[in-house]
Amino acid sequence: MGLLIFKAPKYKVFNYQPRYYNERKEELDEIIDRAKRQEAGEYKPGDYIRGGFKRARISSHKKGNRAETIIKWIGIVSAVALILAVFYFAKVFEAVMDKLC
């Protein structure tokens, strides 16, 4: 019949949001830690490789692709050239029309 005595518990979700995250400070702390460990004589194989893919992925997004940059510059230069050509030909057209009339 469907008599429910107990209610099913709701799902509990852990939602932690830090107030402030300083990526540059974290990277600096990591570099200082690595230097201190190297001075102390600790050696771990692959220590410099660890996290390299993540750093490369982040830096590649910041830099952008060389082809994209070239295409953007070509677009900007062509837009400026088009605007200058329109102004130049407008003046030439105006001068021709003045001579005809």
C-alpha contacts under 8 A as a table, 3 or more apart, distances in Angstrom:
res1	aa1	res2	aa2	distance
4	L	7	K	7.09
18	P	21	Y	6.85
22	N	25	K	5.48
22	N	26	E	6.44
23	E	26	E	5.14
23	E	27	E	6.28
24	R	27	E	5.16
24	R	28	L	6.14
25	K	28	L	4.99
25	K	29	D	6.07
26	E	29	D	5.12
26	E	30	E	6.22
27	E	30	E	5.05
27	E	31	I	6.27
28	L	31	I	5.12
28	L	32	I	6.20
29	D	32	I	5.11
29	D	33	D	6.05
30	E	33	D	5.08
30	E	34	R	6.16
31	I	34	R	5.11
31	I	35	A	6.22
32	I	35	A	5.09
32	I	36	K	6.18
33	D	36	K	5.17
33	D	37	R	6.21
34	R	37	R	5.18
34	R	38	Q	6.14
35	A	38	Q	5.03
35	A	39	E	6.18
36	K	39	E	5.11
36	K	40	A	6.21
37	R	40	A	5.07
37	R	41	G	6.41
37	R	42	E	5.46
37	R	43	Y	7.69
38	Q	41	G	5.20
38	Q	42	E	5.69
38	Q	43	Y	6.82
39	E	42	E	7.61
43	Y	47	D	7.89
44	K	47	D	5.49
46	G	49	I	5.04
46	G	50	R	6.20
47	D	50	R	5.49
48	Y	51	G	7.97
48	Y	52	G	7.59
49	I	52	G	5.32
50	R	53	F	7.90
51	G	54	K	5.35
51	G	55	R	6.33
52	G	55	R	5.13
52	G	56	A	6.03
53	F	56	A	5.06
53	F	57	R	6.06
54	K	57	R	5.14
54	K	58	I	6.22
55	R	58	I	5.18
55	R	59	S	6.05
56	A	59	S	5.16
56	A	60	S	5.93
57	R	60	S	5.22
57	R	61	H	6.49
58	I	61	H	5.41
58	I	62	K	6.59
59	S	62	K	5.09
59	S	63	K	6.24
60	S	63	K	5.31
60	S	64	G	6.05
60	S	65	N	7.79
61	H	64	G	5.54
64	G	68	E	7.15
64	G	69	T	7.36
65	N	68	E	5.22
65	N	69	T	6.41
66	R	69	T	5.12
66	R	70	I	6.31
67	A	70	I	5.12
67	A	71	I	6.16
68	E	71	I	5.13
68	E	72	K	6.15
69	T	72	K	5.12
69	T	73	W	6.29
70	I	73	W	5.20
70	I	74	I	6.18
71	I	74	I	5.10
71	I	75	G	6.18
72	K	75	G	5.12
72	K	76	I	6.25
73	W	76	I	5.04
73	W	77	V	6.11
74	I	77	V	5.21
74	I	78	S	6.04
75	G	78	S	5.20
75	G	79	A	6.09
76	I	79	A	5.18
76	I	80	V	6.29
77	V	80	V	5.21
77	V	81	A	6.12
78	S	81	A	4.97
78	S	82	L	6.05
79	A	82	L	5.09
79	A	83	I	6.27
80	V	83	I	5.16
80	V	84	L	6.22
81	A	84	L	5.14
81	A	85	A	6.06
82	L	85	A	5.06
82	L	86	V	6.19
83	I	86	V	5.19
83	I	87	F	6.41
84	L	87	F	5.23
84	L	88	Y	6.12
85	A	88	Y	5.04
85	A	89	F	6.00
86	V	89	F	5.32
86	V	90	A	5.97
87	F	90	A	5.08
87	F	91	K	6.38
88	Y	91	K	5.33
88	Y	92	V	6.34
89	F	92	V	4.89
89	F	93	F	5.86
90	A	93	F	5.07
90	A	94	E	6.04
91	K	94	E	5.02
91	K	95	A	6.18
92	V	95	A	5.12
92	V	96	V	6.25
93	F	96	V	5.15
93	F	97	M	6.15
94	E	97	M	5.13
94	E	98	D	6.20
95	A	98	D	5.11
95	A	99	K	6.40
96	V	99	K	5.21
96	V	100	L	6.30
97	M	100	L	5.12
97	M	101	C	6.18
98	D	101	C	5.35
